[in-house]
Amino acid sequence: MKKSLRLSSILSALMLCNLAAAANIKVLTAKPSQCQALQPLLADLNTMQFPSDWTVYVACDALTWQNILVRSDLVSKTSAAFTDRARKFTIINGMMYTATFTFQRYTQKTPQQVLKHELGHIICESPSEDVADRYADKGMCR
């Protein structure tokens, strides 16, 4: 609960910009025109079925992403994305759309696979990384 409240205050404190899409897309701390990850992210999201009542936040720079991880106690757990199913949002590290981002420690090796993994948490209604990986790989929860 404490992590959830901290993350909520972080997101509300950051400058947000809404973009039209199936899911609600919000850019954190940048104008959409300044977020290099936005266009490829939108193209990827258009190939997936994130729920219409879902919000996808994109951290467009490394500092914003680090601040989110530190304040939500997730520093050692992810460097690509995470999902809060109860609060219906996913936060994407926009840096994964750059050539310098490494997917080495991940089962998913592309931004599209990372998004499918996060979608697996949502569709399968599971916090399990294995279930989300299965959904990303095979499109099945079980």
KAJO-V489810 format. One record per residue. PHI is phi in radians with two decimals (999 if undefined). OMEGA is omega in whole degrees, 0 to 359 (none if undefined). Layout:
((PHI:OMEGA) (PHI:OMEGA))
This chain:
((999:181) (-1.08:179) (-1.08:181) (-1.10:179) (-1.18:178) (-1.09:181) (-1.14:178) (-1.05:180) (-1.21:177) (-1.09:184) (-1.12:180) (-1.26:180) (-1.38:181) (-1.34:176) (-1.22:184) (-2.02:176) (-2.38:179) (-1.41:174) (-2.26:180) (-1.31:176) (-3.00:178) (-1.01:172) (-1.59:175) (-1.37:181) (-1.89:179) (-2.27:178) (-1.60:181) (-1.68:173) (0.97:178) (-2.68:171) (-1.39:180) (-0.91:181) (-1.20:180) (-1.69:184) (-1.76:183) (-1.13:181) (-1.38:189) (-1.06:183) (-1.10:178) (-1.16:177) (-1.11:179) (-1.06:178) (-1.08:178) (-1.15:180) (-1.12:178) (-1.18:178) (-1.64:183) (-2.15:183) (-1.94:172) (-1.15:181) (-1.03:182) (-1.18:179) (-1.64:182) (-1.71:175) (-2.01:175) (-1.97:176) (-1.68:175) (-2.16:174) (-1.55:189) (-1.47:181) (-2.44:185) (-1.10:181) (-1.14:178) (-1.06:180) (-1.06:179) (-1.04:179) (-1.06:178) (-1.12:181) (-1.11:181) (-1.09:184) (-1.28:179) (-1.86:178) (1.02:181) (-2.07:187) (-0.94:184) (-1.57:187) (-1.75:182) (-2.71:170) (-2.29:183) (-2.03:185) (-2.97:170) (-2.67:185) (-2.20:172) (-1.98:184) (-1.16:182) (-1.13:182) (-1.75:173) (1.03:173) (-2.56:174) (-2.25:176) (-2.00:183) (-1.88:172) (-1.45:180) (-1.06:179) (-1.15:179) (-1.20:176) (-1.63:178) (-1.85:181) (-1.17:183) (-1.49:180) (-1.27:178) (-1.93:177) (-1.75:188) (-0.92:184) (-1.48:184) (-1.83:170) (-1.19:178) (-1.40:186) (-2.00:179) (-2.49:175) (-1.02:180) (-1.08:178) (-1.17:176) (-1.08:179) (-1.09:177) (-1.11:177) (-1.06:180) (-1.10:176) (-1.09:176) (-1.06:176) (-1.03:184) (-1.28:185) (-1.11:182) (-1.47:181) (0.87:185) (-2.45:174) (-1.46:185) (-1.19:176) (-1.17:179) (-1.12:178) (-1.13:179) (-1.12:176) (-1.11:179) (-1.06:178) (-1.12:180) (-1.10:183) (-1.43:191) (-2.13:181) (1.27:181) (-2.24:178) (-1.46:182) (-2.11:none))
